[in-house]
Amino acid sequence: MFAYIRGKLEYKHNDYIVVEANGVGYKIYTSLSTIQNIQPVGNEVKIYTYLYVREDVMNLYGFLTQEELGMFELLLGVSGVGPKAAISVISSMSPSKFGLSVITNDYKSLTKAQGIGSKMAQRIVLELKDKINKTELVSSFGEKDQAADEIKDNSRFSEAVSALIVLGYTASEANKAVASVYREDMDIESVIKNALKTLVRN
């Protein structure tokens, strides 16, 4: 319903903000990172939003970046994960760290988020890792594509591409983004983080 809301930041709480747009004050639940990085009260802000509707609930959630919004939507797609748990995970780690945790089966990192136990963390990793089709990673490029050879021969490159796919990008988008920033001296999280900066969601 709402792709984003642009307006004046009227209020900032520990788990939500209020943004006034065209005379309407929107209460938007959000992550700790958004609250910490958002402009001071009184400034104009742009928040990417998600309207969560159930029989007895209609709440608006929003984030400063499209990557955090995408992460929120992915987490809601995991069985047993609701908005509160999703916000908790987003507040505890960046999208790049989250993608890396999923592809490396590092569910223990997810348990650092408040309210996320081992069983839920393992379910998140299992369900989201199923999004990755490694055959697709290679077959989506021609034989002469240098990036395809990188995927076959370099596990860090492949893991970075896989992490972006977990975060909702296509194999083609992920491969091109990683190829454009990849350097041998970079650790995998830096590769993912820099690749994310080159991607713009539609």
N, C-alpha and C positions, 0 to 999 in steps of 0.2 A: 504493500500500500504506500509506504513512504520509503523512497530510496535514500534520501538524506534530508536533514533539516539544517538550514542556515539561518542564524539569527543571533541575538544578543544573549550572552551568558548572564543569567540573572542570579543564579545560586549554585553553590557547589557543596555537596554533602560527602560523606565518606563512601557512599555506594550509589549515588545518583546526582544528576545535575538538572537544572531547570533552564531551558532555552526559550526565549520569547521570539516568536516569528509571526509577523502580521497580527500582532495583538493577542496572540494565543501563547500561553506558557506551557511548554511540553516538559513533563517530568520524564527523564530518560535515565534508566538504570544502566550503569556502566562499570568498566573495570578500573582497578586501581591505577593502572598505567595511563589510562585516559584522564583520570582525575588529576594525576601528577603532572601530566604533560600539556594539559589544555591551557588556553589563554586565561589570564586573570578575569575575574568577574567584571562585567561591563564591556568586554570586548566581543567582537563578532566571531562566531565559531561555525564550523561545518561538521556535523555529526552524521556518520553513516548509520542508518537505523534498521531495526527489525521489530516488527509488531508481533508480539506473542499473544495468541488468542486461544483460550480454552473455555469450557462451559462457564466457569465462574471467575475467569481471569482475563484481563486485557491490559498487558503492560508493554511499554515501549523500551527497547534496549538500543543502545547506540555506542559508537566507538569513533575515535579520531581517525583510524586507518581502515581501509578496506580489507587489509589482511586480518585484522582482529575480528571484523565482522564475519569474514569468511570462516575463520576459526570457530567463532560462536555457532554459526550455522552447521558446520561439520559436527561439532560436539552435540548439538541438539539431535542430530541424526543417529547418534549412538543410543541403543536401547538402555533405558534407565537413567539417562543423563538429562536433567532439566536445566532451565536457565540459571538457577542459583549455582549449580555445580559447574556449568560452563563458564560463568563469570569468574568463579574461583580459580579455575585452571588458567584462564586468560590473565588474571591478576598475578599469577605466580610465575608465568614464563612468557617469553616473546614467541611470536609465530614461528620464527626460525628455530628456536630451541624446541618448540613443540613438535615441529615436523621431524627434527632430528631424533627426538625421543621415540617417536612412533616407528621410524624405520630401523632403529637400533634396538628395539624392544626394551627400551629403558623406561619401564612403567614406574619404577621407583621414583623417578623425577616428578611424575604426575602426582604421587601421593603426598608431595610437599604442599599441594594445594589444600586449603581447608575443606574438610568434608569429603575428600576423595580417598577412599580406602583402596587396598590392594586389588580386590576383586573388580571394582569399577575401573581402576587404572588399567588392569589387564584387558578388560573388555574394550576400553577405548582404543588401546594399541591394536588389539586383534581385529576389531571391526574396521578401523581406518586403514590398517595395513593391507587389508583385502582390496583396497582401491587401486593398488599398484599392480600393474601387469607388466612384468619385466620384459616379456616378449615384445610388447608394444613399444617399449622404450627403444629397442634396437630396430624393429621392423618399420617404425614410422619414418625412418630416414633412408635415403638411397645408399647404395654400397660405397659410393665415392665420397659420401659426406664425412668429413674429418671428425665431426662431433660424434657420429655413430661409433667410430673407432675408439674415441675417448671413452665412451660408455662401456665398451667391451673390455678395454684395457685398464681403466682407472676406476678403482672402487670408490674413491672419494667423489669423483665426478658423478658416478652413477648414484651414489647415496644422496648427493645434493639434488639431482634431478628428481629422484624418488620423493624426497622431502617436499619439493614444490608441488608434485602431483598430489601428495597427501593434502596439501593446503588448497587444492581445488583447481590447479592449473593443468592444462593439457600437456601431454608428453612433448609436443612440438614447442609450446611456449616455454616449458621448463628447460628443455635442452638448449634452446637459443639463449635464454637468460643466463644459464650457468656458463655456457661457452663464452659469452661476452665478458664475463668477470673472472673466470677461473685462472688462478696462478698456482704454481706448485708450492709456493711458500705460504699459502693461506690455509688455515684450518677449516674444517668443513662447515662449522657454524658461520664463519665469516663469508664463505662462498655463498651459503644460503641467504644470509642477510643482504649481501650486496646484489645478489640476483633478484631478490624481492624488490629492491629499489628500482630496478630497471623495468619491472612489470607494472602495468596499469590495468586494473580490472575494468571490464566494460560495464 
